[in-house]
Amino acid sequence: MTSAVDRFGDITPFITLRRDLHAHPELGYAEHRTAGIVAARLKEWGWTVHGGIAGTGVVGVLQGSLPGGTRTIGLRADLDALPLAEENQFAHRSRHEGRMHACGHDGHTTMLLAAAWELARTRQFAGTVHAIFQPAEEMGQAGARKMIEEGLFERFPCDAVFALHNFALDRVGTFALNHGALMASSNTYRITVSGQGTHASLPHTGVDPVAATIDIAQQLQTLVARHVDSRDRALLAVTQIQGSNAPNAIPDTAWVGGTVRTFSLDALDRIEAALRRQATHTAQAHGCTAEVSFVRASPPLVNHPAEARFAAEVMRELAGDDGVQEDYPAVFSAEDFAHMLRARPGCYAFIGNGQGDHRLPGHGAGPCVIHNRSYDFNDDILATGAAYFVRLAERWLQPS
C-alpha cells in the first residue's frame, strides 16, 4: 500500500472501535448506541454534527482549510445490523442474541470514522465534506430514502456522493466497480388467491385457490424470458407458497410470494405489469380472484460514469492498476445507496474482504460471506477504506 494508507499510523484504536460495534449490533432505526458513538467522535474531532435524521442518522460537516473552495462531497456509511444469531465465539461476538453485524456495517462505519479523524486532523482540502451515517440499510427499510425525504441533500448539499462496501473479492484490499448498474433493484411480491373453502374430499363443492396458486407459481417461472429483453438481465424467484393449515381442508385463500431483481427500471416495469396480468387471468381461469402486492424496496444501483472514473483513479493510487477491477459484473444483491445515486451523481464500489482467513479462533464453521452467521469484517482493510474516503475528499475538493 502507498503512504496514503500509512498516514493513519497505528490503526489499533479503530480496530478496537470496530470490534466494539460488532459486539453491540443494532437493527434498523434502533441504532441509538452506534449513532451516539459516531456523533461523540465527530464532535471530539471538530466536526459540526447533526443527528436525528431519519431517526438515528447522523451527518457530520467539515470545512477545509484551503481557500477557494465551494464544492461539496458526501461520504456515506451504513449503521445497522441484521436479525441473525451469530455463530462466532471469539471475544467480540455479538452480545445480543438474534442480532449480528453480518454485513460489515460495523467496518463501514469505522472506516468512515477513521477518515473523519484524518480529514479533521489535516483539513487539506477546499470546500465541504459531509460524512453521512445512514440508518436502516438492511431488510428493505429504506433508510437512505427516508434521509432524502427528510431533506438530506437540501440541508447538506453534495455535488457527488460515494460509498464503499466490503465484498468477498479474491484479494484483500482491492477494489471493484463499474460505470453503470452494479447492483440490482430489490422488490417483493405476494399474490393472494381467493376461492371458496371446503373439505378436501368434496372439491366440487368449493373453488380451490391452492390449485390456482400452484398454476400461477409455475407460470411465473417463465415470465422473465417472455417479457424482458434477453440482453437485459433480470430475476424472478418464487420463494414462498402457503395454502391450508390442515391436510384435509381446501382453504378460502392461498398465496405465493418471492422476489424480483432487475438492473433497469424498464425491466422492472415490464415484470410487474406481466405478473399482475398473469395472476389475474390465471386466477380467473380457476374461478378465483387474485390480489397482488408488489413492493419496490430499492431501485437498481447505477453508478454515474464520470464519478466512477474519478473513483477508480483514486483507487489506483492506493491499490495500483492490478488492484482495481473497473468492469466488475453487476450482482443481483441490492443496496439502499441506490436512492442516493438517483438523487445525486456518485459511485458505489466494493473493497475486498478476503475469504475468511483473517477470522480469529472461535469463528463459525460457515463461509466468510456477507449475511452469513460466521462472517466477520476484515480489520486489515480499515486503513485502506479510510484512505480511499480521505483521498476522494482531497481530490474532489482541490482548490480551484
C-alpha positions in Angstrom: 0.0 0.0 0.0 1.0 3.6 -0.5 1.8 6.3 2.0 -1.9 7.3 1.7 -2.7 4.2 3.8 0.4 4.6 6.0 -0.8 8.1 7.0 -3.0 6.5 9.6 -0.1 5.1 11.6 -1.3 2.8 14.3 -4.8 1.7 13.3 -5.3 -0.3 16.6 -7.8 2.2 18.2 -10.1 1.9 15.2 -9.8 -1.9 15.3 -10.9 -1.7 18.9 -13.8 0.5 17.9 -14.9 -1.8 15.1 -14.9 -4.8 17.4 -16.9 -2.9 20.0 -19.5 -2.0 17.3 -19.6 -5.6 16.2 -20.2 -6.7 19.8 -23.2 -4.3 20.1 -25.2 -4.6 16.9 -28.4 -2.7 16.5 -31.2 -3.1 14.0 -32.5 -0.5 11.6 -33.9 2.7 13.1 -32.7 1.5 16.5 -29.0 2.3 16.2 -29.0 4.6 19.2 -25.8 3.5 20.8 -24.0 3.4 17.4 -25.2 6.8 16.4 -24.2 8.2 19.8 -20.7 6.9 19.4 -20.5 8.3 15.9 -21.7 11.8 17.0 -19.4 11.9 20.0 -16.3 11.0 18.0 -17.1 13.5 15.3 -17.7 16.3 17.8 -14.5 15.4 19.6 -12.6 15.8 16.3 -14.1 19.2 15.4 -16.9 18.2 13.0 -20.3 20.0 13.2 -22.7 17.2 14.0 -26.4 16.9 13.1 -28.3 13.9 14.5 -31.8 12.5 14.4 -32.1 12.4 10.6 -34.4 9.5 9.6 -34.5 8.8 13.4 -30.9 7.6 14.1 -29.0 9.0 11.1 -26.0 11.3 11.7 -24.3 13.8 9.4 -21.0 15.5 10.1 -19.9 18.6 8.4 -16.3 19.7 8.0 -14.9 22.7 6.2 -11.4 22.5 4.6 -8.6 24.8 5.5 -7.6 25.6 1.9 -9.0 28.8 0.2 -11.1 29.0 -2.9 -13.4 26.0 -2.4 -17.1 25.9 -2.9 -17.5 22.3 -3.9 -19.1 19.6 -1.7 -18.8 15.9 -1.3 -20.8 13.3 0.5 -19.2 10.1 2.0 -21.7 7.6 3.3 -21.5 4.6 5.7 -24.4 2.4 7.0 -25.0 1.7 10.7 -27.4 -1.2 11.1 -27.0 -4.9 11.7 -29.0 -8.0 10.7 -31.5 -10.1 12.7 -29.2 -13.2 12.7 -27.9 -15.3 15.5 -24.1 -15.2 15.4 -22.2 -18.5 15.3 -18.8 -17.0 16.0 -17.4 -17.5 19.5 -14.5 -15.0 19.6 -14.3 -12.2 22.1 -16.1 -9.6 20.1 -19.1 -11.7 19.1 -22.5 -10.2 19.4 -23.6 -9.6 23.0 -27.3 -9.6 21.8 -28.7 -12.9 20.7 -30.5 -12.7 17.4 -28.7 -9.6 16.2 -25.4 -9.6 14.3 -23.2 -7.4 12.2 -23.2 -10.0 9.4 -22.8 -7.5 6.5 -19.9 -5.5 7.7 -21.6 -2.2 8.5 -19.5 -2.1 11.7 -16.5 -1.9 9.4 -18.0 0.6 7.1 -18.9 2.9 10.0 -15.4 2.6 11.4 -13.7 3.3 8.0 -15.6 6.5 7.6 -14.9 7.5 11.2 -11.2 6.9 10.6 -11.4 9.0 7.5 -13.2 11.7 9.5 -10.4 11.7 12.1 -7.8 12.1 9.4 -9.7 14.8 7.5 -10.2 16.8 10.6 -6.6 16.5 11.6 -5.2 17.7 8.2 -8.0 19.6 6.5 -6.0 19.7 3.3 -9.0 20.4 1.0 -11.1 23.3 -0.1 -14.8 23.1 0.3 -17.1 20.9 2.5 -17.2 17.3 3.4 -20.5 15.7 4.6 -20.0 12.4 6.4 -23.3 10.6 6.1 -24.0 7.8 8.6 -27.2 6.2 7.4 -29.6 4.0 9.4 -31.7 1.1 8.2 -30.0 0.0 5.1 -31.0 -3.7 5.6 -34.3 -5.5 5.2 -35.8 -3.1 2.7 -36.3 -0.4 5.4 -35.1 2.3 3.0 -33.1 4.4 5.4 -31.4 6.3 2.5 -34.8 7.2 1.0 -36.1 8.4 4.4 -33.0 10.6 4.9 -33.5 12.1 1.4 -37.3 12.6 2.1 -36.3 14.5 5.3 -34.2 16.9 3.4 -30.7 15.3 3.4 -29.4 17.0 0.3 -31.2 20.3 0.8 -29.6 20.6 4.3 -26.3 19.1 3.3 -25.7 19.8 -0.5 -23.5 17.3 -2.2 -22.1 17.7 -5.7 -21.4 13.9 -5.6 -21.8 11.0 -3.1 -19.6 8.0 -2.6 -19.9 4.8 -0.7 -17.9 1.6 -0.2 -19.0 -2.0 0.8 -16.8 -5.0 1.7 -17.1 -7.9 -0.6 -15.6 -11.4 -0.9 -13.1 -10.4 -3.7 -10.2 -12.8 -4.2 -7.6 -10.3 -3.0 -7.9 -8.4 0.3 -7.9 -4.6 0.0 -8.5 -4.5 -3.8 -11.4 -2.6 -5.3 -14.2 -3.4 -7.8 -16.7 -1.2 -9.6 -18.2 -0.4 -13.0 -19.5 2.6 -14.8 -23.2 1.6 -14.7 -25.5 -0.8 -13.0 -23.5 -2.5 -10.2 -26.4 -3.9 -8.1 -30.0 -4.9 -8.7 -33.3 -3.4 -7.7 -34.9 -5.3 -4.8 -38.6 -5.9 -4.9 -41.0 -8.3 -3.2 -44.4 -9.6 -4.4 -47.2 -11.6 -2.8 -50.2 -12.9 -4.8 -53.2 -13.8 -2.6 -55.7 -16.0 -4.4 -59.3 -16.2 -3.1 -61.7 -19.1 -3.7 -64.2 -21.0 -1.6 -63.0 -23.4 1.0 -64.4 -26.9 1.5 -63.5 -30.3 2.7 -60.7 -31.9 0.6 -62.9 -34.9 0.0 -65.5 -32.7 -1.7 -63.6 -30.4 -4.0 -66.6 -30.0 -6.3 -68.4 -28.1 -3.5 -65.8 -25.3 -3.4 -63.4 -23.3 -5.5 -59.8 -24.4 -4.9 -57.4 -21.4 -4.6 -54.4 -23.8 -4.0 -54.6 -25.2 -7.5 -54.8 -21.7 -8.9 -51.8 -20.6 -6.8 -49.7 -23.5 -8.0 -50.6 -22.7 -11.6 -49.6 -19.1 -11.0 -46.3 -20.1 -9.5 -45.5 -22.3 -12.4 -46.3 -19.5 -14.9 -44.1 -17.1 -13.0 -41.1 -19.2 -13.7 -41.2 -18.3 -17.4 -42.3 -14.7 -17.0 -38.8 -13.1 -17.3 -37.9 -14.9 -20.5 -41.2 -13.9 -22.1 -41.3 -10.3 -21.2 -37.7 -9.0 -20.7 -35.2 -8.4 -23.5 -32.7 -11.3 -23.3 -29.9 -8.7 -23.3 -31.2 -7.3 -20.0 -30.5 -9.5 -17.0 -33.4 -9.9 -14.6 -34.5 -12.5 -12.0 -37.9 -13.6 -10.6 -37.8 -16.1 -7.8 -40.7 -17.9 -6.2 -39.7 -18.5 -2.6 -42.9 -18.8 -0.6 -46.2 -20.6 -1.1 -48.9 -21.2 1.5 -52.3 -23.0 1.4 -54.3 -24.7 4.1 -53.0 -25.3 7.6 -54.9 -28.6 7.6 -54.1 -31.6 5.3 -57.8 -32.3 4.7 -59.1 -28.8 4.1 -59.2 -26.7 0.9 -58.8 -23.1 2.2 -60.6 -20.0 1.2 -57.3 -18.3 0.3 -53.7 -19.3 -0.7 -50.8 -17.2 -1.6 -47.4 -17.3 -3.4 -44.6 -14.8 -3.0 -41.0 -14.1 -3.8 -38.5 -11.5 -5.0 -37.8 -9.7 -8.3 -34.4 -8.3 -9.2 -33.5 -6.1 -12.2 -30.8 -3.8 -13.4 -33.2 -1.4 -15.1 -36.5 0.2 -14.2 -37.8 -0.6 -17.7 -37.3 -4.4 -17.0 -38.9 -3.9 -13.6 -42.0 -2.2 -15.0 -42.4 -5.0 -17.6 -42.1 -7.7 -15.0 -44.6 -6.1 -12.6 -47.2 -5.5 -15.3 -46.8 -9.1 -16.6 -47.0 -10.5 -13.1 -50.2 -8.6 -12.4 -51.8 -9.8 -15.6 -50.7 -13.4 -15.2 -52.0 -13.6 -11.6 -55.4 -12.0 -12.5 -56.1 -14.1 -15.6 -54.8 -17.4 -14.2 -56.9 -17.0 -11.1 -60.0 -16.2 -13.2 -59.4 -19.3 -15.2 -59.8 -21.3 -12.0 -62.8 -19.3 -10.9 -60.8 -17.4 -8.3 -59.7 -13.8 -7.8 -56.2 -12.6 -7.2 -54.9 -9.6 -5.2 -51.3 -8.6 -5.9 -48.9 -6.8 -3.6 -45.7 -5.6 -5.3 -43.3 -3.6 -3.1 -40.4 -1.8 -4.7 -37.9 -1.6 -1.8 -34.8 -0.4 -3.7 -34.1 0.7 -7.3 -31.2 -0.6 -9.3 -27.9 0.9 -8.1 -26.4 2.6 -11.1 -23.1 4.4 -10.9 -22.5 7.7 -12.8 -19.7 7.2 -15.4 -17.7 10.4 -14.6 -17.8 9.8 -10.9 -16.9 6.1 -11.4 -13.9 7.1 -13.4 -12.8 9.5 -10.8 -13.2 6.9 -8.0 -11.2 4.4 -10.0 -8.3 6.9 -10.3 -8.3 7.3 -6.5 -8.4 3.5 -6.1 -5.4 3.0 -8.3 -3.4 5.5 -6.2 -4.0 3.2 -3.3 -4.1 -0.3 -4.8 -2.2 0.0 -8.1 -3.5 -0.8 -11.5 -3.9 -4.5 -10.8 -5.8 -3.8 -7.6 -8.8 -2.2 -9.3 -11.4 -4.1 -11.4 -13.2 -1.3 -13.3 -15.5 -3.5 -15.3 -16.9 -5.7 -12.5 -20.1 -7.5 -13.5 -23.3 -6.5 -11.8 -24.6 -8.6 -8.9 -28.2 -9.4 -8.1 -27.9 -8.3 -4.5 -29.4 -4.9 -3.7 -28.2 -1.8 -1.8 -30.1 1.2 -0.3 -27.4 3.6 -1.6 -29.2 3.4 -4.9 -31.7 6.0 -3.7 -28.8 8.5 -3.1 -27.4 7.8 -6.6 -30.8 8.6 -8.1 -30.7 11.9 -6.3 -27.1 12.9 -6.8 -24.2 11.8 -9.0 -21.7 9.4 -7.5 -20.2 6.0 -7.3 -20.6 2.8 -5.2 -17.8 0.3 -5.1 -16.6 -2.9 -3.4 -13.4 -3.5 -1.3 -12.0 -7.0 -0.9 -12.7 -8.5 2.5 -11.0 -11.8 1.6 -12.2 -15.4 2.0 -12.1 -15.6 5.8 -8.5 -16.3 6.7 -8.5 -13.2 8.8 -11.1 -14.6 11.3 -10.0 -15.2 14.8 -10.0 -18.6 16.5 -13.6 -19.5 17.5 -15.2 -18.3 14.3 -18.2 -20.2 13.0 -17.9 -23.1 10.5 -19.6 -21.3 7.7 -18.0 -19.2 4.9 -17.0 -15.5 5.5 -19.5 -14.0 3.1 -22.0 -11.3 4.0 -25.3 -12.3 5.5 -23.7 -15.5 6.9 -23.7 -16.2 10.7 -19.9 -17.0 10.5 -19.0 -13.7 8.9 -16.6 -11.1 10.3 -15.3 -7.9 8.8 -11.6 -7.9 8.0 -9.8 -5.3 10.1 -6.8 -5.3 7.7 -8.9 -3.2 5.2 -9.8 -0.5 7.7 -6.9 1.7 6.7 -7.4 1.1 3.0 -11.0 2.0 3.1 -10.4 5.1 5.2 -7.6 6.2 2.9 -10.0 5.9 0.0 -12.5 8.2 1.6 -9.8 10.7 2.5 -8.3 10.8 -0.9 -11.8 11.1 -2.5 -12.4 14.2 -0.4 -8.9 15.7 -1.0 -9.0 15.1 -4.7 -12.7 16.2 -5.2 -12.2 19.3 -3.2 -8.9 20.5 -4.6 -8.5 24.3 -4.6 -9.9 25.9 -7.8 
